[in-house]
Amino acid sequence: MKQVIYTVLVNEHLTPDVCRMELSGDTSAITKPGQFLNLKLDGFTLRRPISVCDFDEGRVTILYKIVGSGTAAMEKLAPGSTIDALSGLGNGFDISKSGSAPLLIGGGVGIPPLYKLCKELLAHERKPTVLLGFNSKNEIFFEHEFAELGVSTLIATIDGSYGTRGFVSDLMPGIDYSYFYTCGPMPMFKAIEQVAETSGQFSFEERMGCGFGACMGCSCQTRFGNKRICVDGPVFEREEIIW
């Protein structure tokens, strides 16, 4: 973990309520896809945890959904603004277990960390398939970004306005995969748990206080005892999760 003052380079809408923010600054603490930043916003006591979508030396990209006053304040940050962040938090995904044909399953704002994961898997000569789930067509984002990586990308919408009608878990049967990685809401996780045919990793979305394990506010019970989502997670293996 490292405290970094980032400079906003880009802050733009991808959909009416999902934005992409590109930041410049020290990214040395970010070492794995699936890690997150904890952002301090003026006028707010608690920091906001936001997953890392992509990063390289000196730049990091995050995607966020405008759902409350904190993310509404983020939307107003113009290029050139600075933002205080705790960088490189969380354990991230372990790609060593992926096998040759991993499945990446994302729902809504759980999709962003899967983008860097996909790039890392491709760099290690894996062949991922990506499944993305949304409520409707007007909420879709990053379909083209995944497609540009050259991976098979399938989409499900609950209302059937685009792709397959139903939940993203409905896309899983019939796909041959060696392992899975997923990030999204708990109902999606429970549906995946019912149909998944291999081991995998779940990246949990959770409200956090400090973001680095001091406050114990995001503790959860696992098969191996209590763990803190911000430090021991947000990524957990299927075998340790108590549903």
Long-range contacts (C-beta under 8 A, 24 or more apart in sequence): 1-29, 1-86, 1-87, 1-88, 1-89, 1-212, 2-26, 2-28, 2-29, 2-86, 2-87, 2-88, 3-84, 3-85, 3-86, 3-87, 4-29, 4-84, 4-85, 4-86, 4-87, 5-82, 5-83, 5-84, 5-85, 6-60, 6-82, 6-83, 6-85, 6-87, 7-80, 7-81, 7-82, 8-77, 8-78, 8-79, 8-80, 8-81, 8-82, 8-83, 9-59, 9-79, 10-79, 11-74, 11-75, 11-77, 11-78, 11-79, 14-63, 14-141, 14-142, 15-138, 15-139, 15-140, 15-141, 16-138, 17-65, 17-66, 17-67, 18-63, 18-64, 18-65, 18-66, 18-109, 18-139, 18-141, 19-63, 19-64, 19-65, 19-66, 19-74, 19-75, 20-53, 20-61, 20-62, 20-63, 21-61, 21-62, 21-63, 21-64, 21-74, 21-77, 22-59, 22-60, 22-61, 23-59, 23-60, 23-61, 23-62, 23-83, 23-85, 24-58, 24-59, 25-58, 25-60, 25-85, 25-87, 26-58, 26-87, 27-55, 27-56, 27-57, 27-58, 27-59, 27-60, 27-87, 28-88, 29-87, 29-88, 30-55, 30-60, 30-87, 30-88, 31-88, 31-92, 32-91, 32-92, 32-93, 32-94, 33-92, 33-93, 33-95, 33-113, 33-114, 33-116, 33-117, 33-119, 33-120, 34-90, 34-91, 34-92, 34-93, 34-113, 34-116, 34-117, 34-183, 34-203, 34-234, 34-235, 35-88, 35-89, 35-90, 35-91, 35-92, 36-89, 36-90, 36-113, 36-211, 36-234, 37-62, 37-85, 37-86, 37-87, 37-89, 38-85, 38-86, 38-89, 38-208, 38-210, 38-211, 38-212, 39-74, 39-83, 39-84, 39-85, 40-83, 40-84, 40-85, 41-70, 41-73, 41-74, 41-83, 42-73, 43-73, 44-69, 44-70, 44-73, 46-209, 47-86, 47-208, 47-210, 47-211, 48-74, 49-89, 49-206, 49-208, 49-211, 49-230, 51-112, 51-113, 51-183, 51-203, 51-234, 52-112, 52-113, 52-116, 53-112, 53-113, 53-115, 53-116, 54-115, 54-116, 54-119, 55-116, 60-87, 62-112, 63-109, 63-111, 63-112, 63-141, 63-142, 64-109, 65-108, 65-109, 86-211, 86-212, 89-211, 89-212, 89-230, 89-231, 90-230, 90-231, 90-233, 90-234, 90-235, 91-231, 91-232, 91-233, 91-234, 91-235, 92-235, 93-117, 93-181, 93-201, 93-203, 93-235, 94-201, 94-235, 95-120, 95-121, 95-124, 95-126, 97-179, 97-199, 97-201, 98-124, 98-126, 98-128, 98-178, 98-179, 98-181, 99-126, 99-177, 99-178, 99-179, 99-198, 100-126, 100-127, 100-178, 101-126, 101-127, 101-128, 101-129, 101-176, 101-177, 101-178, 102-126, 102-128, 102-129, 102-177, 102-178, 102-179, 102-180, 102-181, 103-128, 103-129, 103-131, 103-172, 103-175, 103-177, 103-179, 103-180, 103-181, 103-200, 104-128, 104-129, 104-130, 104-131, 104-180, 104-181, 104-182, 105-131, 105-133, 105-168, 105-169, 105-172, 105-180, 105-181, 105-182, 105-183, 105-184, 105-188, 105-192, 106-130, 106-131, 106-132, 106-133, 106-168, 106-182, 106-183, 106-184, 107-132, 107-133, 107-134, 107-168, 107-183, 107-184, 107-185, 107-188, 108-133, 108-134, 108-135, 108-139, 108-184, 108-185, 109-205, 110-182, 110-183, 110-184, 110-185, 110-188, 110-203, 110-205, 111-141, 111-142, 111-183, 111-184, 112-142, 112-183, 113-183, 113-203, 114-181, 114-183, 115-142, 115-145, 115-146, 117-181, 118-146, 118-149, 118-151, 119-149, 122-149, 122-150, 122-151, 127-151, 129-153, 129-154, 129-175, 129-177, 130-154, 131-155, 131-156, 131-168, 131-171, 131-172, 132-156, 132-168, 133-157, 133-158, 133-167, 133-168, 133-169, 133-171, 133-184, 133-188, 134-158, 134-162, 135-159, 136-161, 136-162, 137-161, 137-162, 167-191, 169-194, 169-195, 172-196, 190-243, 193-238, 193-241, 193-243, 196-238, 199-237, 199-238, 199-239, 200-237, 200-238, 201-235, 201-236, 201-237, 201-238, 202-235, 202-236, 202-237, 202-238, 202-241, 203-233, 203-234, 203-235, 204-229, 204-233, 204-234, 204-235, 204-236, 205-234, 206-230, 206-233, 206-234
